[in-house]
Amino acid sequence: MENIKDNFNNEIFKIEAKSLLQDLMLNTILFQYYRNIDTEKINKIIDYIKNIFNEYHKLKQLHILTYCNDKTLYGYSLSFIHNKINGLYLHKIHVNEQYRNRGIGTSILKALQNENCKITLLCLKKKEKFYIKNGFHYVKPFPMLNYENYKLSRKIYNGLSLMSNNKEKNDISIFLLKDIDINNIANILKI
């Protein structure tokens, strides 16, 4: 396990952008463009989303932990940093498909927990047991509040569970795409 500064960032951000685009296409106003999307537009959107992650990383608000050797990325985690409360919002643990079921995800999670900080995450109901087995507890269903700048992405987060590795009340903000970003992506699709 290495905390490599930039070796795999482009690959990681591309995986994340594709995943986020898929969620957006199925759960937001972007669904109407799903059938007419071409490769050039997909690439523009992926670059747009990659730039969002890149900006967070440049601002030192995005922590990337990789499980890799010199040439191969097996998996990674992306966490958003909250220095004021010594906390992380664990956005994702990803293990490349051919390396799954080998304990890599658990190793990444344990490495994050060894950083001795408060960790909060959102997960699907079916993933709760994994996190509970690894020292997290269920807090509550994620309450997607009626925030003014996040109305378009609300459906993406329906049915998720809020989990934490500590019993304290957590006021850790999470990573959500703002409506302005979704509208910018929609504008790319309209071109």
Secondary structure, 3 states (H helix, E strand, C coil): CECCCCCCHHHHHHHHHHHHHHHHHHHCHHHHHHHHCCHHHHHHHHHHHHHHHHHHHHCCCEEEEEEECCCCEEEEEEEEEEHHHCEEEEEEEEECHHHCCCCHHHHHHHHHHCCCCEEEEEECHHHHHHHHHCCCEEEEECCCCCCHHHCCCHHHHCCCEEEECCCCCCCCCCCCCCHHHHHHHHHHHHC
